[in-house]
């Protein structure tokens, strides 16, 4: 018996030493990946697709990048995931993700003709291999597993879901569809003074702050978010934006819709972009994580928290909630439109007809969004796709008797922004 125990102990120690050795080997691999990737000086992904195309290196540099990613692809095939720690596994998944998506990019870059005339007004569909470029951009911005056809269908489904939510609120109002639509234009729903807009946002901020610590982790470590009027006319197409600790609301010579207040603050401030970005400074992140950022997660998170408005003490009237769905409808229509324009090759006339089918009396916004999607293919999909992924995880988590928002959100945020594929397949949020 003593001999048996001794043999078991020896085998355990040998296995333990093997695991330690393999862990050290993987750590060296991670270090080499970071150093090699940094040396390659791969241009930072731009939101404007033309700017990305203009950064394509000569064929020698493309081949150099390809050799780097192929080398690490081969190295990862011999890694035993069972021997890795939590953060090592995360880096393994991120490396695998980046290798595959960069190899797809490089295959396109190999055949890129630098003499191609680029025109934002015509969009990515019109360039050589335009459909393949869009397919790649969709994967890069959204998720490596998606296809244009799947995203188009997803957009149509989301349109119907949102329209049903809006119909329910209209019926709750007791007004007919026509009377409800007319009531939404009542002057009581609009601000005419920028000072009133700022004051209203500050009020929403205070209300939301009363609830956030119950629902979200790390709140005490998050610095204050500033609120001010945006002055960048290049961003006039957006109702608001966030940058460097400040939430900017846009007010350019038009009455300001009060129905925007709740969802916009939630999206841009706390617990939206300001909060999520600042969380990255609180949690542990590896060097490999810090090489990349994932808009599908970032914009998905901002859109996801809008669904929690009632839990956060806002959406107190059906009209406040309706404002959230008004913009959600725009986002949903944009998902299908983005694929239609950039993959199916829709004309402007077909695109605006599709817009009008679902959104009435806002053709100016439609034309603006169509132009945006030509310049920024795939970007608009990130909001709905990322939010939908987190909402599905929430739905599953709520099935457990001990569910609580605080713990759920800690699981979602514990690694910062990561690819949606990894979040869904490898991060346990139950």
Beta strands, then each sheet from edge to edge (+ up, - down):
strand 1: 190-191
strand 2: 226-230
strand 3: 240-243
strand 4: 246-250
strand 5: 256-257
sheet 1: 1+ 5-
sheet 2: 2+ 4+ 3-
end
